[in-house]
């Protein structure tokens, strides 16, 4: 699947389908006797999953572009999910530096299923060659949130923006994944 | 992986909802897996995996 690159900065705000690089999230924070220690995880690439209309309404308030009578549509955080290099995902070592061993996609069937987006948890992206991003996989299970202002301040780290139709596909698959229902084993066995 | 962070030696403010209650100064940090050298994009991003780094800070009242 090829995804069109759109012009960077075409919409001067955070938008659904934006891919940012070097996004940090606080992993742990401890305080002991005046010494604070915290760890951060840096994700090389993430994609914005929050609904675009929510982002637009939030931006209208924050930027003062439109006169609003209240801040009812202000949001606190933006949902994002990491992109992993597909080659690393296939070998299960994409979280190696976090000491997490992941599933190995050992057979060609598993690889094909992954790249055809037949596994609900993952979304394969082969972005246009104009964008310096290797074929990647979004892992919906690893979604997390970042503050809106944090992303608004990272305009220089905006890599590209996924075109609407393709980003809607991602959003739809993410919503379906979140809405899944895990049935108890005994129900499956009957 | 070798990477420089601009957080080193930078001062941060710790704020409560209304008042600044103190300042912290970064006094040290550790990184994991310093085995690669980054040569630039796109190879950098092709190889890069999520990683964790630590910051220790001391509260200065």
gemmi code that builds the backbone of each chain (N, CA, C; Angstrom):
import gemmi

chains = {
    "A": [
        ("UNK", (0.840, -1.192, 0.000), (0.000, 0.000, 0.000), (0.878, 1.246, 0.000)),
        ("UNK", (0.625, 2.135, -0.913), (1.366, 3.387, -0.950), (0.523, 4.501, -0.343)),
        ("UNK", (1.167, 5.320, 0.400), (0.451, 6.425, 1.037), (1.041, 7.730, 0.529)),
        ("UNK", (0.185, 8.582, 0.066), (0.659, 9.856, -0.459), (1.239, 10.725, 0.633)),
        ("UNK", (2.296, 11.382, 0.303), (2.827, 12.387, 1.219), (2.054, 13.680, 0.983)),
        ("UNK", (1.688, 14.342, 2.039), (1.054, 15.640, 1.862), (2.051, 16.720, 2.249)),
        ("UNK", (1.750, 17.926, 1.871), (2.694, 19.013, 2.129), (2.775, 19.285, 3.624)),
        ("UNK", (3.985, 19.332, 4.124), (4.158, 19.589, 5.544), (3.702, 21.007, 5.865)),
        ("UNK", (2.995, 21.113, 6.950), (2.561, 22.439, 7.373), (1.349, 22.947, 6.616)),
        ("UNK", (0.750, 22.061, 5.797), (-0.430, 22.488, 5.040), (-1.547, 22.903, 5.983)),
        ("UNK", (-1.677, 22.154, 7.071), (-2.599, 22.552, 8.129), (-1.714, 22.909, 9.313)),
        ("UNK", (-1.783, 24.126, 9.767), (-0.858, 24.561, 10.811), (-1.264, 24.126, 12.197)),
        ("UNK", (-1.569, 22.877, 12.357), (-1.945, 22.361, 13.677), (-1.682, 20.861, 13.687)),
        ("UNK", (-1.793, 20.289, 14.877), (-1.686, 18.834, 14.980), (-2.910, 18.228, 14.306)),
        ("UNK", (-2.677, 17.221, 13.494), (-3.768, 16.629, 12.733), (-3.724, 15.106, 12.845)),
        ("UNK", (-4.871, 14.482, 12.732), (-4.903, 13.024, 12.741), (-4.102, 12.510, 11.545)),
        ("UNK", (-3.286, 11.511, 11.778), (-2.461, 10.967, 10.702), (-1.087, 11.597, 10.618)),
        ("UNK", (-0.821, 12.582, 11.454), (0.526, 13.167, 11.489), (1.514, 12.145, 12.047)),
        ("UNK", (2.677, 12.100, 11.451), (3.739, 11.246, 11.980), (4.843, 12.148, 12.514)),
        ("UNK", (5.139, 11.991, 13.783), (6.184, 12.785, 14.443), (7.355, 11.888, 14.806)),
        ("UNK", (8.522, 12.480, 14.840), (9.696, 11.700, 15.252), (10.140, 12.127, 16.654)),
        ("UNK", (10.863, 11.233, 17.291), (11.454, 11.485, 18.614), (10.426, 11.959, 19.646)),
        ("UNK", (9.405, 11.187, 19.819), (8.378, 11.534, 20.805), (8.698, 10.834, 22.132)),
        ("UNK", (8.760, 11.620, 23.179), (9.139, 11.101, 24.485), (7.904, 10.936, 25.370)),
        ("UNK", (7.946, 9.902, 26.189), (6.886, 9.696, 27.167), (7.555, 9.326, 28.486)),
        ("UNK", (7.048, 9.890, 29.575), (7.631, 9.579, 30.886), (7.219, 8.171, 31.287)),
        ("UNK", (8.225, 7.378, 31.587), (8.016, 5.977, 31.911), (7.789, 5.808, 33.410)),
        ("UNK", (8.634, 6.438, 34.207), (8.556, 6.296, 35.657), (9.168, 7.521, 36.307)),
        ("UNK", (8.652, 7.899, 37.460), (9.219, 9.034, 38.180), (9.230, 8.725, 39.664)),
        ("UNK", (10.393, 8.844, 40.293), (10.547, 8.535, 41.714), (11.180, 9.722, 42.405)),
        ("UNK", (10.811, 9.942, 43.662), (11.426, 10.998, 44.462), (11.849, 10.404, 45.789)),
        ("UNK", (13.090, 10.610, 46.152), (13.582, 10.083, 47.422), (14.583, 11.068, 48.011)),
        ("UNK", (14.234, 11.667, 49.120), (15.154, 12.566, 49.817), (15.615, 13.739, 48.964)),
        ("UNK", (14.745, 14.282, 48.189), (15.112, 15.442, 47.377), (15.748, 15.089, 46.050)),
        ("UNK", (16.001, 13.787, 45.833), (16.544, 13.358, 44.540), (15.392, 12.809, 43.705)),
        ("UNK", (15.262, 13.373, 42.549), (14.212, 12.913, 41.633), (14.866, 12.107, 40.524)),
        ("UNK", (14.338, 10.932, 40.290), (14.845, 10.142, 39.168), (13.670, 9.789, 38.278)),
        ("UNK", (13.826, 10.064, 37.024), (12.770, 9.635, 36.127), (13.347, 9.068, 34.848)),
        ("UNK", (12.578, 8.177, 34.277), (13.003, 7.576, 33.011), (12.001, 7.945, 31.937)),
        ("UNK", (12.531, 8.099, 30.744), (11.686, 8.425, 29.605), (11.919, 7.402, 28.514)),
        ("UNK", (10.880, 7.089, 27.786), (11.033, 6.257, 26.597), (10.904, 7.168, 25.387)),
        ("UNK", (11.829, 7.018, 24.467), (11.796, 7.813, 23.244), (11.350, 6.907, 22.100)),
        ("UNK", (10.266, 7.287, 21.474), (9.784, 6.545, 20.316), (10.252, 7.272, 19.054)),
        ("UNK", (10.968, 6.577, 18.195), (11.489, 7.227, 16.978), (10.388, 7.830, 16.113)),
        ("UNK", (9.266, 7.114, 16.004), (8.159, 7.603, 15.178), (6.827, 7.250, 15.827)),
        ("UNK", (5.899, 8.181, 15.822), (4.531, 7.888, 16.276), (3.538, 8.518, 15.303)),
        ("UNK", (2.331, 7.975, 15.311), (1.266, 8.537, 14.477), (0.122, 9.004, 15.369)),
        ("UNK", (-0.453, 10.143, 15.018), (-1.559, 10.717, 15.796), (-2.862, 9.989, 15.446)),
        ("UNK", (-3.579, 9.532, 16.495), (-4.819, 8.772, 16.294), (-6.070, 9.522, 16.720)),
        ("UNK", (-5.905, 10.567, 17.497), (-7.080, 11.329, 17.962), (-7.881, 11.848, 16.765)),
        ("UNK", (-9.193, 11.836, 16.938), (-10.073, 12.299, 15.859), (-9.707, 13.713, 15.425)),
        ("UNK", (-9.698, 13.931, 14.115), (-9.245, 15.222, 13.604), (-10.162, 16.372, 13.985)),
        ("UNK", (-11.458, 16.090, 14.091), (-12.380, 17.175, 14.454), (-12.103, 17.645, 15.892)),
        ("UNK", (-11.739, 16.697, 16.760), (-11.383, 17.073, 18.135), (-10.128, 17.942, 18.142)),
        ("UNK", (-9.183, 17.571, 17.314), (-7.928, 18.344, 17.238), (-8.182, 19.736, 16.667)),
        ("UNK", (-9.069, 19.796, 15.699), (-9.382, 21.085, 15.077), (-10.086, 22.012, 16.067)),
        ("UNK", (-11.066, 21.455, 16.782), (-11.800, 22.281, 17.751), (-10.884, 22.740, 18.887)),
        ("UNK", (-9.989, 21.853, 19.309), (-9.028, 22.215, 20.348), (-8.116, 23.338, 19.855)),
        ("UNK", (-7.685, 23.208, 18.608), (-6.784, 24.222, 18.056), (-7.471, 25.573, 17.926)),
        ("UNK", (-8.751, 25.550, 17.599), (-9.498, 26.813, 17.497), (-9.455, 27.585, 18.812)),
        ("UNK", (-9.507, 26.832, 19.913), (-9.471, 27.482, 21.223), (-8.060, 27.945, 21.570)),
        ("UNK", (-7.099, 27.029, 21.410), (-5.719, 27.344, 21.815), (-5.107, 28.465, 20.978)),
        ("UNK", (-5.423, 28.470, 19.709), (-4.797, 29.465, 18.836), (-5.595, 30.764, 18.771)),
        ("UNK", (-6.831, 30.721, 19.241), (-7.676, 31.908, 19.184), (-8.121, 32.253, 17.773)),
        ("UNK", (-8.092, 31.244, 16.880), (-8.469, 31.485, 15.482), (-9.943, 31.851, 15.360)),
        ("UNK", (-10.738, 31.198, 16.173), (-12.179, 31.449, 16.120), (-12.654, 31.917, 17.479)),
        ("UNK", (-13.598, 32.818, 17.453), (-14.173, 33.284, 18.722), (-15.046, 32.177, 19.306)),
        ("UNK", (-14.766, 31.816, 20.535), (-15.561, 30.772, 21.189), (-16.100, 31.314, 22.509)),
        ("UNK", (-17.277, 30.819, 22.887), (-17.881, 31.342, 24.115), (-17.408, 30.589, 25.354)),
        ("UNK", (-16.843, 29.389, 25.143), (-16.298, 28.627, 26.280), (-15.181, 27.715, 25.781)),
        ("UNK", (-14.598, 26.983, 26.723), (-13.511, 26.063, 26.359), (-13.993, 24.613, 26.394)),
        ("UNK", (-15.210, 24.422, 26.075), (-15.833, 23.107, 26.169), (-15.116, 22.047, 25.316)),
        ("UNK", (-14.533, 22.466, 24.219), (-13.935, 21.502, 23.281), (-12.430, 21.328, 23.472)),
        ("UNK", (-11.914, 21.899, 24.559), (-10.483, 21.760, 24.823), (-10.173, 20.315, 25.213)),
        ("UNK", (-9.087, 19.766, 24.688), (-8.694, 18.407, 25.082), (-7.359, 18.469, 25.826)),
        ("UNK", (-7.104, 17.463, 26.662), (-5.899, 17.460, 27.482), (-4.740, 16.734, 26.805)),
        ("UNK", (-5.082, 15.719, 26.048), (-3.996, 14.909, 25.484), (-4.364, 14.401, 24.101)),
        ("UNK", (-3.337, 13.937, 23.418), (-3.499, 13.407, 22.063), (-3.101, 11.938, 22.086)),
        ("UNK", (-3.937, 11.105, 21.491), (-3.601, 9.683, 21.414), (-2.643, 9.452, 20.250)),
        ("UNK", (-1.590, 8.715, 20.530), (-0.634, 8.364, 19.474), (-0.298, 6.877, 19.610)),
        ("UNK", (0.231, 6.327, 18.550), (0.706, 4.937, 18.600), (2.058, 4.883, 17.886)),
        ("UNK", (2.945, 4.051, 18.394), (4.284, 4.000, 17.787), (4.316, 3.261, 16.449)),
        ("UNK", (5.248, 3.675, 15.612), (5.536, 2.963, 14.367), (6.854, 2.228, 14.564)),
        ("UNK", (6.856, 0.977, 14.181), (8.079, 0.193, 14.273), (8.514, -0.242, 12.865)),
        ("UNK", (9.799, -0.305, 12.682), (10.357, -0.822, 11.429), (9.856, -2.248, 11.220)),
        ("UNK", (9.260, -2.516, 10.070), (8.650, -3.830, 9.850), (9.678, -4.953, 9.930)),
        ("UNK", (10.901, -4.682, 9.521), (11.935, -5.726, 9.590), (12.196, -6.108, 11.043)),
        ("UNK", (12.158, -5.120, 11.931), (12.365, -5.403, 13.345), (11.173, -6.146, 13.931)),
        ("UNK", (9.979, -5.794, 13.456), (8.769, -6.454, 13.957), (8.777, -7.927, 13.567)),
        ("UNK", (9.175, -8.211, 12.342), (9.175, -9.601, 11.865), (10.092, -10.475, 12.712)),
        ("UNK", (11.198, -9.892, 13.152), (12.140, -10.677, 13.968), (11.840, -10.546, 15.462)),
        ("UNK", (10.852, -9.754, 15.802), (10.421, -9.653, 17.204), (11.372, -8.893, 18.106)),
        ("UNK", (12.279, -8.124, 17.525), (13.259, -7.440, 18.384), (13.138, -5.909, 18.332)),
        ("UNK", (11.960, -5.415, 17.964), (11.806, -3.962, 17.847), (11.798, -3.262, 19.200)),
        ("UNK", (11.554, -4.027, 20.297), (11.615, -3.418, 21.628), (12.806, -3.959, 22.424)),
        ("UNK", (13.778, -4.381, 21.691), (14.980, -4.967, 22.281), (15.624, -4.038, 23.306)),
        ("UNK", (15.659, -2.745, 23.000), (16.343, -1.812, 23.893), (15.532, -1.497, 25.152)),
        ("UNK", (14.296, -1.962, 25.176), (13.486, -1.834, 26.392), (13.422, -3.176, 27.119)),
        ("UNK", (14.229, -4.126, 26.672), (14.264, -5.485, 27.248), (12.921, -6.190, 27.157)),
        ("UNK", (12.240, -5.973, 26.043), (10.958, -6.650, 25.812), (11.085, -7.506, 24.555)),
        ("UNK", (10.847, -8.786, 24.717), (10.914, -9.700, 23.582), (9.521, -9.859, 23.005)),
        ("UNK", (9.401, -9.636, 21.712), (8.097, -9.673, 21.077), (7.946, -10.917, 20.205)),
        ("UNK", (6.710, -11.124, 19.760), (6.413, -12.270, 18.900), (7.246, -12.218, 17.613)),
        ("UNK", (7.682, -13.402, 17.168), (8.413, -13.495, 15.894), (7.437, -13.940, 14.809)),
        ("UNK", (7.455, -13.227, 13.692), (6.627, -13.616, 12.545), (7.501, -14.503, 11.656)),
        ("UNK", (7.570, -15.780, 12.014), (8.541, -16.683, 11.399), (8.169, -17.197, 10.029)),
        ("UNK", (6.896, -17.389, 9.772), (6.518, -17.999, 8.491), (6.113, -16.930, 7.485)),
        ("UNK", (6.153, -17.331, 6.214), (5.775, -16.382, 5.163), (4.285, -16.036, 5.270)),
        ("UNK", (3.498, -16.988, 5.755), (2.063, -16.721, 5.925), (1.838, -15.633, 6.974)),
        ("UNK", (2.564, -15.747, 8.072), (2.439, -14.725, 9.126), (2.863, -13.357, 8.603)),
        ("UNK", (3.948, -13.355, 7.847), (4.445, -12.084, 7.289), (3.420, -11.486, 6.321)),
        ("UNK", (2.860, -12.349, 5.484), (1.849, -11.874, 4.530), (0.632, -11.326, 5.259)),
        ("UNK", (0.196, -12.042, 6.290), (-0.963, -11.572, 7.067), (-0.699, -10.206, 7.695)),
        ("UNK", (0.520, -10.041, 8.195), (0.886, -8.757, 8.808), (0.844, -7.638, 7.771)),
        ("UNK", (1.463, -7.888, 6.631), (1.578, -6.832, 5.617), (0.274, -6.596, 4.855)),
        ("UNK", (-0.659, -7.535, 4.938), (-1.979, -7.332, 4.316), (-2.998, -6.786, 5.312)),
        ("UNK", (-2.511, -6.425, 6.485), (-3.376, -5.886, 7.545), (-4.513, -6.830, 7.914)),
        ("UNK", (-4.149, -8.091, 8.027), (-5.144, -9.088, 8.426), (-5.039, -9.439, 9.912)),
        ("UNK", (-4.103, -8.787, 10.605), (-3.988, -8.992, 12.055), (-4.500, -7.712, 12.722)),
        ("UNK", (-5.590, -7.797, 13.491), (-6.229, -6.583, 14.023), (-5.300, -5.672, 14.815)),
        ("UNK", (-4.333, -6.259, 15.494), (-3.469, -5.459, 16.367), (-2.524, -4.542, 15.587)),
        ("UNK", (-2.184, -4.913, 14.382), (-1.141, -4.193, 13.644), (-1.675, -3.529, 12.378)),
        ("UNK", (-1.005, -2.445, 11.993), (-1.339, -1.797, 10.721), (-0.045, -1.520, 9.967)),
        ("UNK", (0.064, -2.158, 8.820), (1.274, -2.010, 7.999), (1.173, -0.753, 7.139)),
        ("UNK", (2.263, -0.001, 7.086), (2.309, 1.240, 6.301), (3.539, 1.239, 5.415)),
        ("UNK", (3.320, 1.328, 4.128), (4.445, 1.500, 3.217), (4.322, 2.902, 2.648)),
        ("UNK", (5.032, 3.799, 3.258), (4.883, 5.213, 2.932), (5.654, 5.542, 1.663)),
        ("UNK", (5.180, 6.537, 0.954), (5.804, 6.979, -0.290), (7.321, 7.123, -0.134)),
        ("UNK", (8.021, 6.807, -1.203), (9.494, 6.886, -1.148), (9.982, 8.322, -0.975)),
        ("UNK", (9.091, 9.290, -1.181), (9.487, 10.691, -0.973), (9.733, 10.974, 0.512)),
        ("UNK", (9.146, 10.146, 1.355), (9.290, 10.346, 2.793), (10.339, 9.372, 3.328)),
        ("UNK", (11.309, 9.870, 4.059), (12.373, 8.983, 4.530), (11.960, 8.138, 5.733)),
        ("UNK", (10.907, 7.375, 5.535), (10.461, 6.461, 6.586), (10.363, 5.072, 5.971)),
        ("UNK", (11.011, 4.145, 6.605), (11.015, 2.775, 6.116), (9.628, 2.151, 6.284)),
        ("UNK", (9.289, 1.108, 5.506), (8.012, 0.425, 5.750), (7.863, 0.076, 7.230)),
        ("UNK", (6.716, 0.440, 7.769), (6.557, 0.371, 9.221), (5.257, -0.301, 9.613)),
        ("UNK", (5.183, -0.615, 10.880), (3.976, -1.241, 11.430), (3.537, -0.434, 12.643)),
        ("UNK", (2.260, -0.072, 12.673), (1.689, 0.560, 13.865), (1.210, -0.559, 14.782)),
        ("UNK", (1.552, -0.473, 16.047), (1.072, -1.455, 17.018), (-0.015, -0.778, 17.861)),
        ("UNK", (-1.269, -1.126, 17.600), (-2.383, -0.470, 18.297), (-2.384, -0.743, 19.798)),
        ("UNK", (-1.761, -1.833, 20.210), (-1.748, -2.155, 21.641), (-0.855, -1.196, 22.419)),
        ("UNK", (0.063, -0.552, 21.737), (1.038, 0.307, 22.412), (0.669, 1.787, 22.375)),
        ("UNK", (-0.588, 2.088, 22.156), (-0.977, 3.499, 22.099), (-0.725, 4.182, 23.445)),
        ("UNK", (-0.478, 5.457, 23.419), (-0.316, 6.233, 24.649), (-0.709, 7.680, 24.342)),
        ("UNK", (-0.716, 8.498, 25.377), (-1.132, 9.878, 25.142), (0.010, 10.837, 25.440)),
        ("UNK", (0.020, 11.931, 24.742), (0.970, 13.020, 25.018), (0.169, 14.320, 25.114)),
        ("UNK", (0.734, 15.267, 25.817), (0.013, 16.528, 25.996), (-0.089, 17.276, 24.662)),
        ("UNK", (-1.188, 17.948, 24.489), (-1.423, 18.670, 23.230), (-0.300, 19.684, 22.973)),
        ("UNK", (0.067, 20.436, 24.004), (1.099, 21.463, 23.820), (2.448, 20.863, 23.465)),
        ("UNK", (2.688, 19.656, 23.957), (3.948, 18.986, 23.625), (4.044, 18.765, 22.113)),
        ("UNK", (2.972, 18.250, 21.528), (2.992, 18.006, 20.076), (2.964, 19.316, 19.296)),
        ("UNK", (2.227, 20.286, 19.808), (2.179, 21.587, 19.123), (3.558, 22.221, 19.049)),
        ("UNK", (4.391, 21.894, 20.024), (5.753, 22.437, 20.030), (6.743, 21.623, 19.221)),
        ("UNK", (6.273, 20.587, 18.584), (7.189, 19.719, 17.840), (6.992, 19.831, 16.331)),
        ("UNK", (6.671, 20.983, 15.870), (6.430, 21.133, 14.424), (7.657, 20.764, 13.602)),
        ("UNK", (8.837, 20.998, 14.155), (10.063, 20.657, 13.406), (10.246, 19.137, 13.311)),
        ("UNK", (9.542, 18.410, 14.156), (9.664, 16.949, 14.153), (8.516, 16.267, 13.419)),
        ("UNK", (7.708, 17.066, 12.728), (6.648, 16.479, 11.906), (7.291, 15.894, 10.653)),
        ("UNK", (7.149, 14.592, 10.478), (7.797, 13.910, 9.354), (6.909, 13.959, 8.120)),
        ("UNK", (5.658, 13.598, 8.278), (4.708, 13.653, 7.167), (3.298, 13.513, 7.710)),
        ("UNK", (2.362, 13.678, 6.829), (0.952, 13.577, 7.232), (0.284, 12.570, 6.300)),
        ("UNK", (-0.360, 11.571, 6.878), (-1.018, 10.552, 6.065), (-2.280, 11.143, 5.434)),
        ("UNK", (-2.487, 10.820, 4.173), (-3.657, 11.338, 3.449), (-4.961, 10.876, 4.095)),
        ("UNK", (-6.020, 11.707, 3.996), (-7.279, 11.428, 4.700), (-7.827, 10.012, 4.536)),
        ("UNK", (-7.931, 9.507, 3.326), (-8.539, 8.190, 3.147), (-7.745, 7.110, 3.893)),
        ("UNK", (-6.433, 7.189, 3.803), (-5.588, 6.185, 4.445), (-5.589, 6.346, 5.971)),
        ("UNK", (-5.606, 7.592, 6.410), (-5.634, 7.798, 7.861), (-6.973, 7.351, 8.443)),
        ("UNK", (-8.062, 7.498, 7.656), (-9.368, 7.034, 8.117), (-9.377, 5.518, 8.261)),
        ("UNK", (-8.678, 4.871, 7.369), (-8.559, 3.413, 7.445), (-7.838, 3.018, 8.737)),
        ("UNK", (-6.770, 3.750, 9.044), (-6.019, 3.482, 10.281), (-6.920, 3.725, 11.492)),
        ("UNK", (-7.620, 4.855, 11.484), (-8.490, 5.220, 12.594), (-9.583, 4.179, 12.804)),
        ("UNK", (-10.146, 3.716, 11.713), (-11.221, 2.730, 11.783), (-10.712, 1.406, 12.344)),
        ("UNK", (-9.547, 1.001, 11.908), (-8.989, -0.269, 12.410), (-8.602, -0.131, 13.886)),
        ("UNK", (-8.107, 1.045, 14.270), (-7.752, 1.276, 15.677), (-8.999, 1.208, 16.554)),
        ("UNK", (-10.065, 1.850, 16.091), (-11.319, 1.841, 16.857), (-11.843, 0.415, 17.010)),
        ("UNK", (-11.765, -0.352, 15.950), (-12.226, -1.738, 16.001), (-11.382, -2.546, 16.975)),
        ("UNK", (-10.094, -2.282, 16.973), (-9.199, -3.026, 17.873), (-9.524, -2.695, 19.331)),
        ("UNK", (-9.759, -1.403, 19.597), (-10.070, -0.999, 20.972), (-11.420, -1.557, 21.432)),
        ("UNK", (-12.312, -1.743, 20.489), (-13.669, -2.189, 20.835), (-13.792, -3.707, 20.897)),
        ("UNK", (-12.691, -4.398, 20.724), (-12.765, -5.864, 20.707), (-13.200, -6.376, 22.081)),
        ("UNK", (-13.791, -7.536, 22.066), (-14.247, -8.156, 23.309), (-13.536, -9.494, 23.465)),
        ("UNK", (-12.827, -9.636, 24.562), (-12.145, -10.897, 24.825), (-13.057, -11.820, 25.606)),
        ("UNK", (-13.472, -12.895, 24.984), (-14.373, -13.832, 25.653), (-13.571, -14.814, 26.499)),
        ("UNK", (-14.146, -15.243, 27.624), (-13.455, -16.250, 28.433), (-13.216, -17.523, 27.629)),
        ("UNK", (-12.177, -18.259, 27.985), (-11.787, -19.443, 27.211), (-12.899, -20.471, 27.102)),
        ("UNK", (-13.625, -20.692, 28.234), (-14.622, -21.754, 28.217), (-15.702, -21.502, 27.181)),
        ("UNK", (-15.953, -20.231, 26.877), (-16.957, -19.914, 25.861), (-16.442, -20.285, 24.472)),
        ("UNK", (-15.150, -20.092, 24.271), (-14.578, -20.438, 22.974), (-14.575, -21.939, 22.755)),
        ("UNK", (-14.371, -22.701, 23.829), (-14.248, -24.150, 23.703), (-15.575, -24.845, 23.436)),
        ("UNK", (-16.682, -24.177, 23.820), (-17.987, -24.835, 23.626), (-18.388, -24.887, 22.168)),
    ],
    "B": [
        ("UNK", (23.935, 3.059, 20.964), (23.531, 4.268, 20.266), (24.043, 5.474, 21.040)),
        ("UNK", (24.652, 6.380, 20.334), (25.207, 7.562, 20.989), (24.342, 8.757, 20.661)),
        ("UNK", (23.926, 9.425, 21.692), (23.081, 10.594, 21.422), (23.281, 11.628, 22.520)),
        ("UNK", (23.311, 12.863, 22.127), (23.443, 13.939, 23.102), (22.062, 14.466, 23.473)),
        ("UNK", (21.894, 14.786, 24.703), (20.616, 15.329, 25.146), (20.783, 16.764, 25.605)),
        ("UNK", (19.866, 17.583, 25.230), (19.956, 18.972, 25.640), (19.396, 19.198, 27.035)),
        ("UNK", (18.974, 18.124, 27.684), (18.425, 18.293, 29.030), (19.540, 18.405, 30.071)),
        ("UNK", (20.739, 18.025, 29.681), (21.828, 18.013, 30.639), (22.135, 19.428, 31.122)),
        ("UNK", (22.258, 19.562, 32.411), (22.586, 20.844, 33.030), (21.507, 21.904, 32.870)),
        ("UNK", (20.391, 21.490, 32.372), (19.319, 22.477, 32.223), (18.518, 22.548, 33.525)),
        ("UNK", (18.028, 23.691, 33.856), (17.230, 23.822, 35.074), (15.749, 23.699, 34.751)),
        ("UNK", (15.051, 23.013, 35.617), (13.619, 22.864, 35.454), (12.914, 23.457, 36.665)),
        ("UNK", (11.777, 23.952, 36.447), (10.979, 24.449, 37.567), (9.931, 23.416, 37.951)),
        ("UNK", (9.743, 23.251, 39.233), (8.655, 22.392, 39.696), (7.560, 23.320, 40.196)),
        ("UNK", (6.425, 23.223, 39.602), (5.368, 24.152, 39.961), (4.176, 23.427, 40.552)),
        ("UNK", (3.645, 23.968, 41.586), (2.364, 23.460, 42.069), (1.299, 24.178, 41.248)),
        ("UNK", (0.062, 24.043, 41.661), (-0.985, 24.658, 40.854), (-0.871, 26.180, 40.834)),
        ("UNK", (-0.276, 26.743, 41.878), (-0.225, 28.202, 41.911), (1.191, 28.764, 42.086)),
        ("UNK", (2.037, 28.048, 42.816), (3.339, 28.628, 43.156), (4.496, 27.753, 42.694)),
        ("UNK", (5.606, 28.408, 42.405), (6.829, 27.654, 42.169), (7.366, 27.230, 43.537)),
        ("UNK", (7.520, 25.918, 43.733), (7.931, 25.424, 45.048), (9.409, 25.053, 45.094)),
        ("UNK", (10.077, 25.046, 43.980), (11.493, 24.717, 44.005), (12.040, 24.586, 42.601)),
        ("UNK", (13.319, 24.346, 42.503), (13.925, 24.140, 41.194), (14.724, 22.850, 41.227)),
        ("UNK", (14.808, 22.184, 40.114), (15.668, 21.015, 40.050), (16.747, 21.263, 39.016)),
        ("UNK", (17.899, 20.696, 39.261), (18.989, 20.774, 38.305), (19.396, 19.349, 37.956)),
        ("UNK", (19.490, 19.073, 36.703), (19.876, 17.732, 36.290), (21.326, 17.498, 36.675)),
        ("UNK", (21.563, 16.419, 37.433), (22.933, 16.172, 37.877), (23.533, 14.912, 37.266)),
        ("UNK", (22.773, 14.210, 36.501), (23.350, 13.021, 35.878), (22.300, 12.255, 35.114)),
        ("UNK", (22.733, 11.426, 34.212), (21.791, 10.595, 33.470), (22.515, 9.374, 32.943)),
        ("UNK", (21.735, 8.371, 32.624), (22.304, 7.149, 32.074), (21.538, 6.800, 30.811)),
        ("UNK", (22.234, 6.216, 29.886), (21.575, 5.727, 28.686), (21.810, 4.228, 28.596)),
        ("UNK", (20.967, 3.582, 27.836), (21.157, 2.160, 27.617), (21.711, 1.920, 26.221)),
        ("UNK", (22.431, 0.847, 26.073), (22.863, 0.370, 24.758), (23.612, 1.419, 23.946)),
        ("UNK", (24.802, 1.754, 24.365), (25.596, 2.724, 23.612), (26.489, 2.005, 22.606)),
        ("UNK", (25.871, 1.258, 21.731), (26.674, 0.423, 20.837), (26.735, 0.907, 19.396)),
        ("UNK", (25.853, 1.796, 19.040), (25.800, 2.204, 17.644), (26.178, 3.676, 17.500)),
        ("UNK", (26.580, 4.040, 16.322), (26.811, 5.440, 16.029), (25.791, 5.878, 14.990)),
        ("UNK", (25.138, 6.963, 15.255), (24.127, 7.452, 14.321), (24.829, 8.192, 13.188)),
        ("UNK", (24.502, 7.837, 11.971), (25.174, 8.459, 10.836), (24.280, 9.437, 10.097)),
        ("UNK", (23.016, 9.435, 10.365), (22.115, 10.382, 9.694), (20.939, 9.674, 9.087)),
        ("UNK", (19.950, 10.422, 8.710), (18.747, 9.838, 8.124), (18.995, 9.492, 6.663)),
        ("UNK", (18.278, 8.546, 6.062), (17.227, 7.760, 6.690), (17.739, 6.520, 7.434)),
        ("UNK", (19.035, 6.224, 7.285), (19.558, 5.022, 7.935), (19.283, 5.065, 9.435)),
        ("UNK", (19.407, 6.251, 9.999), (19.158, 6.440, 11.423), (17.782, 5.931, 11.808)),
        ("UNK", (16.779, 6.344, 11.056), (15.418, 5.947, 11.401), (15.125, 4.511, 11.021)),
        ("UNK", (15.815, 4.018, 10.007), (15.623, 2.630, 9.634), (16.091, 1.712, 10.744)),
        ("UNK", (17.100, 2.128, 11.434), (17.686, 1.245, 12.451), (17.145, 1.509, 13.841)),
        ("UNK", (16.647, 2.702, 14.044), (16.339, 3.120, 15.398), (15.158, 2.349, 16.006)),
        ("UNK", (15.316, 1.997, 17.264), (14.241, 1.335, 18.021), (13.954, 2.198, 19.239)),
        ("UNK", (12.762, 2.047, 19.808), (12.482, 2.812, 21.041), (13.520, 2.506, 22.114)),
        ("UNK", (13.872, 3.509, 22.856), (14.857, 3.303, 23.914), (14.478, 4.144, 25.129)),
        ("UNK", (15.135, 3.824, 26.231), (14.818, 4.478, 27.505), (16.055, 5.211, 27.984)),
        ("UNK", (15.859, 6.371, 28.572), (16.983, 7.003, 29.245), (16.535, 7.549, 30.589)),
        ("UNK", (17.514, 7.750, 31.459), (17.226, 8.131, 32.841), (17.803, 9.506, 33.137)),
        ("UNK", (17.100, 10.217, 33.964), (17.610, 11.508, 34.430), (17.484, 11.531, 35.947)),
        ("UNK", (18.567, 11.914, 36.595), (18.515, 12.126, 38.036), (18.571, 13.621, 38.283)),
        ("UNK", (17.809, 14.072, 39.201), (17.804, 15.503, 39.474), (17.713, 15.744, 40.976)),
        ("UNK", (18.317, 16.821, 41.416), (18.277, 17.150, 42.836), (17.445, 18.410, 43.025)),
        ("UNK", (16.584, 18.370, 44.004), (15.742, 19.536, 44.266), (16.556, 20.590, 45.005)),
        ("UNK", (16.583, 21.781, 44.482), (17.265, 22.899, 45.149), (16.199, 23.874, 45.613)),
        ("UNK", (16.072, 24.020, 46.914), (15.009, 24.897, 47.425), (15.410, 26.368, 47.308)),
    ],
}
model = gemmi.Model(1)
for chain_id, residues in chains.items():
    chain = gemmi.Chain(chain_id)
    for i, (resn, *xyz) in enumerate(residues, 1):
        res = gemmi.Residue()
        res.name, res.seqid = resn, gemmi.SeqId(i, " ")
        for name, pos in zip(("N", "CA", "C"), xyz):
            atom = gemmi.Atom()
            atom.name, atom.element = name, gemmi.Element(name[0])
            atom.pos, atom.b_iso = gemmi.Position(*pos), 0.0
            res.add_atom(atom)
        chain.add_residue(res)
    model.add_chain(chain)
structure = gemmi.Structure()
structure.add_model(model)
structure.setup_entities()
